[in-house]
Amino acid sequence: MSFLLLRNIFDTFDSKINDSLSLERAKFRVAHAETLMPLISILGLYRDSTTLRWDSPQEDISNRIWRSSSISPFAANLIFLLYRCNTSCSFYPQTNSEYFVKLLHNEREIIIPGCDGIYCTYSKFKSLYEKAIDKEWDQLCEMKQEKGAWASNLLIIGLLLFSFIIGVLVTYFITKYREKKNDSVLY
């Protein structure tokens, strides 16, 4: 899911770079934390040097960087900014690159892992995640139905239908029983 989102972000940047006359100035994607957290993970943000395990020492637990409550609080956001410099950029004078990326997480500048500073050349940024965006995720995630799978699907549908019929019958007989019981009461 997040790899496809990352690919879409790169596609948007590439489209903007290739069509600099486009009037589009911003593209917004809105999602829940369940989308944002995996994307942050793919980007390598807040990566701990050790893996947290059940037997980790209290010091590792207390000093860990990945804390979901601070990474994705209510209204968390991740902002990718693409900058274009026609001449040497004041914030990155040591390169001739024309495009730069800056990342903000919850409105705070954050260094992209693998980049030298807050501003990262677009070519460097793209090369960092090249393996992730070049995967054919549609093929990797494709569900292949085996021979005879239709039989198990038919069995599941049959069981659901049977359960529904039993539920309707039980409800019918309980209703009839209560009606009969109420008819025999003398006032």
N, C-alpha and C positions, 0 to 999 in steps of 0.2 A: 504494500500500500504506500509506504513512505518513499520507496525507491521511485515509484511512478510519479509521485508528487515532486520529488527532487528533479527528475527528468523534465517534468513540465516547467519547473522554474528555469532550468537551463534553456529549454526551448523558447520560453518567453524572452529571456535575455538575448539569445541568439537572434531571434526575430527582430528585436529592437535594434541590435547592433547592425544587422543587415538592412534594416529599413529605418534609418535614422530620421527620415522625414515624417514618420508616423506621428500622429497627434496624441497617441496614447501616452499618458505620463505616469500612470499607476495601474497596477493590477492587484486586486485584493482577493485573497482566498480565506474563507472563514471555515473553521472546523473546531472540533472539540479537543480536549486534552489527549484523548486516545489517538489522535492523528498527530498532534504536535510532539508528544513525547518520543515516539519512534523516529520522527524526523530529526529531532535534537540528538538522538542517539546515533543516527547514521552520520550526522555531521561531526561526531566525536566531541561534542561539547560536554563539559563536566565529567570527563572520563577519569575514573579513579585509577591509581597505579596498581592496586590489588583488587581482586574480586571479593566482594562481600559474601561471606559464607556463614553458616549457622554457628561455627566455632571460632569466628573472627574475634580477636581481642577487642575489648571495649574501646581502646584507643583508635583502632581502625573504624569502628562503628561511629564513634563520636566525631572523627575528623574526615569522614567521607565527603566527597564533593557532590556526588549524585544524590540529591535529595528532592524527591518528586514534589514535596509540598512547597519548596521554594522555586523549583524549575517551572512548575505548572500550577501556579495559584489561580484563583478565579480571574478570568479575563487575561490569561497569559497570551503573549504574542511573540512572534518571530518575524523580523522585518529584514528583507534583503534589499539593499539599495545598490543600484548600478549607477556609477558615475562615469562621465565622459569628460576627458580633458583634451582640449584642442592643442595646447602646448604643454610644457612641463608643469606638472601638478605641484602646488606648493606643499601638499601633504605627503607627496611621494616623489621627490625630485630625482632620485637615483635611477629612474627608468624612463624609457620612451613609450611605455604602454599607454594606450589611449583610454582603456576602460578599466575600472576598478570596482570591486565589490566591498561593501561594508555590511556587517551583520549587527543587528540590534536584537537583544532578547529582553523582553519586558522593558522596552525603551532604554536599555543600557547598552552601550557599545561593548562588543565582545570580540576578542581575537579569534579568528577562525583557525583551528588547529592546523599547523603546517604552513601558515602564513607568517610573515615577518612583523606585522603590526595590525592596527585596526583596519587599514586599507589593504586589500589584497588585489593584485593584478587579476583580471578576469581569466587570463590564460592559466595562471597558477591555480586559481580557485577551481576552474573546470578540471584541470589535470588531477587535483586531489581526489575527486569523486568520479573520475572517468570509468573505473571498473563498475561502480554501482549503476551509472546511467547507461552503460553499454550492454547490460544484461537484457536478455529477452524474457522479461518477467512473465509475459503472457503465456509463454511456452512452459516455463518452470512451474507456474501455478495452475496450469490446465488440469482439469479433472478428467481422467480417462475412465470411461465406463467399460468394465470388463464384460466378457460374454456371460450371459446368465444374470447380469445385474438387474435386468428388467424383472426377473422373477422375484428377487428380494424386494424391489420397489413395490411390486404388486402385492406381495405378502404384507408389507407395512401398511399399504393403503387398505387392504382387506381387514387387518387388525384394527385400524382406526375406525373404519366403518362399522365393524362388529361392536367395538366399544361404544360408539355413538348409539347404535340400536339398543344395546343393553341399557344404556343410560335413559333413553326415552321410555323403554318398557318399565323399568324400575320406577321412574317418575309417574307413569300412568297408573301402575298398580298401587302405589302409595297414595295417590290422589283418590282413587276409587275406594280404598280401604278407609281413608279418613271420611269420605262422604257417607259411606255405609255406617260407620261408627257414629257420626253425627245424627243420622236418621233414626237410630235406635234410642236416642236420649229422650227421656220423658221430661216434660216441663211441668 
